[in-house]
Amino acid sequence: MKQRRESQRNMCAELVAIRWTDLDGCQRTEPATLEDISENGVCLHLEHLIEPDTEVSIVYPNGVFQGTVKYCTYEEIGYFLGVAFEEGYRWTKTDFQPSHLLELPLPNITKFPIK
């Protein structure tokens, strides 16, 4: 089972860029839509598959977050990608506030260990 983020998840909408090295060793950059953001990670919507465990850079207007892909699932409208930020990278509204941000209280969920 996947471990859910323990920090507050905020729905948002913002265009960012994602950079990674594909399986052929080529550097790739693609626009992505930021779907939600928390202190520890993001969910992005994009057109191409990026394999889990791939290291990525998420470029926003004033900086970059480094992280690792935790999941990539296909839906009818494209791929949804979950990225956990690397140690030393944390989101705060002071550093980056998406254009459309809806802060929601974190639901009371059961925490599952990563297997």
ZIRA-V364935 format. One record per backbone hydrogen bond with DSSP energy under -1.0 kcal/mol. CO is the residue of the C=O (numbers start at 1). NH is the residue of the N-H. Records with the same first field share a line. If there is no record, write none. Layout:
# ZIRA-V364935
CO->NH ; NH
This chain:
# ZIRA-V364935
10->37
11->102
13->100
14->34
16->32
17->59
18->30
19->57
20->28
22->25
26->22
28->20
30->18
32->16
33->45
35->12
36->43
37->10
39->91
40->85
41->38
42->83
43->35 ; 36
44->81
45->33
46->79
51->54
54->69
56->67
57->19
58->65
59->17
60->63
63->60
65->58
66->86
67->56
68->84
69->53
71->82
73->80
75->78
78->75
79->46
80->73
81->44
82->70 ; 71
83->42
84->68
86->89
92->96
100->13
102->11
